[in-house]
Structure formats: structure tokens, C-alpha cells
Amino acid sequence: MQELRLFNTALRNNGCEDWEADMRLQGKVAIITGGARGIGRASAELFAEEGAQVVVADLSLGEDFASDRVAFKELDVTDEQSWKRVAEETVSEFGRINVLMNNAGMVGSYEPIDSISIEDWNRVVAVNQTGPFLGIRTVVPYMRSNGGGSIINVSSIWGIAGAAGVAAYTASKGAVRLMSKNAALTYVGDGIRVNSLHPGIIETPMIAAQDVDVTAGVVEATPMKRLGKARELAYGALFLASDESSYMTGAELVIDGGYTAP
Ligand code: NAI
């Protein structure tokens, strides 16, 4: 406790009084793709609890949100026109876009390179890679006119470490990692920070739908020997969205129970 007090005093002395504000995303407007369920939903709930106005952008909503600070907009992340509509509506209803969390994603196929169909490959790349690309290019002009913003691209442990099979997923998640660094360097002068978030195996509908043996194998390879919770990822996203990460861009935040440590 004593160290924490000294640390807080040091922050104050460095002019960081804003960090003491009650809510960590007070006044920010955040778009979260794939926010209807899983990691995106947990992030939407947490962002709203921390004072943000959240726009959940997904193919469909499913279960409603309890918070009146969460609005839903239909979005297919592969479609540039629907991105433009969501961004325009967000700005006209809520005034600005401060945060974009490119979270929508799919595994789609577990096939390796020599057997995945071109259709499956193209669909996974369209959602996981082209989706965040379209999201970044849609919001950058709005963020630039605000004087900055924070973009969080959800990659994976399989955007860092290899995995056998799942060719399109690993290729697309690896691309997201480097696209984040590219965007970070390109837009740093606009005050736009871009970071990637790398979940390990997390208990969500995506994982519930996959073969239990695949899940058991990844849990076994995870030093903590358990699935992560969506809320544990949401806290990482909250940090990247907030001004607490103001000196962080082009970086990778790994939340994986130790999977990539060995
Ligand atoms: P999930 O499958 O539970 O939720 C994904 C959401 O994305 C759904 O609401 C779905 O409707 C939406 N979505 C899918 N295609 C879309 C499209 N074309 N346009 C708009 N929305 C679309 O997934 P989960 O587990 O919450 O994953 C979230 C992100 O985290 C994904 O990018 C995933 O690849 C990544 N991730 C998840 C891990 C896990 O173990 N759950 C591990 C590593 C990464």
C-alpha cells in the first residue's frame, strides 16, 4: 500500500491528475465490432461501466444490453459501405469516435494450406483481416479531426505463435499484428494509437462451438491450465482504450495464461 501511495504521488507530481477521474473512459465514444457476444460483449459492458458511450457493431444483436450507454448498429465488417454508415451514424448521434475495437473474427476452417477451400480462405481473411483494415480506414479521418484516438485490433496467440492446421485463421491473425504496427507508425502524427490484443484460449461462444479436443489441447499447453474469461480480456481492452496507455502504440498486449511464454 505504501508503495502504491508513493507511486500515485509520483504520478500527480508528473501532471497526471486526470488519471484520478472516477471513470476510466468518461466522455469517450467507442465502436466495438463483434460486440454482441464473447470478448466484444464483455468489453462493451466494461467500457459502458467506465463511462463510455459504446456502439456495438455486429451482424445481429441477440441478447440486449442492460446499460443505456450501449447502442447497437448492424455491421458486416467485410462491407465498406456498412462501415461508412455506422461511422456516420455514430458521429451524428454521439458526436465523435474516440475508440475503435476491431474485435469481430471467426475461425471458419481448421484446414491446413493444402486442403482449405479458396472460399473458406477468402471468407476468413475477409472477416479477420480485411474487416480491421476497413475499420481503420473508415475511422482515421474522424479520429484525425478529433485530434486522435485509440484503435485496438484483436489478433490472437496464433498471430504470434504458429499452430498446425487453421491456416486462414493464423495467417489472418498474423496479418492483424503487423497491420497494427503499420497503422501505428503511419498515424502516430495524428495522435492515433494502434495496438494489438492477443487473447489465449477464452471461454466464449466461439470456443464453445469448437471440437472439445482442440480446446483441451490448448488448455493443456497453457501454463495456467484453464480457459480465460472474456472479462479478463476486456480489462486489457479497457487499458488500451483509455488514456492510461497514452505512451503505447504499435505494441502487443498478450493475455494468454502464459501460452506464449515458453
Ligand atoms: P465469438 O464468436 O464468441 O464472437 C464473435 C462476434 O463477431 C460475434 O458476435 C459475431 O456475430 C461477430 N462477427 C463475426 N463475423 C462478423 C462480421 N462479418 N461482421 C460483424 N461481426 C461479425 O468470438 P470471441 O471468442 O468473442 O472472439 C472475439 C475475437 O477474439 C475474435 O477476433 C477472435 O478471433 C479473437 N480471439 C478469440 C479467442 C478465444 O479463445 N475466444 C482466442 C484468440 C483470439
Boltz pocket constraint, residues with backbone or C-beta under 6 A from the ligand:
constraints:
  - pocket:
      binder: B
      contacts: [[A, 33], [A, 34], [A, 35], [A, 36], [A, 37], [A, 38], [A, 39], [A, 40], [A, 57], [A, 58], [A, 59], [A, 60], [A, 75], [A, 76], [A, 77], [A, 78], [A, 102], [A, 103], [A, 104], [A, 105], [A, 106], [A, 107], [A, 127], [A, 154], [A, 155], [A, 156], [A, 157], [A, 198], [A, 199], [A, 200], [A, 201], [A, 202], [A, 203], [A, 204], [A, 205], [A, 206], [A, 207]]
      max_distance: 6.0
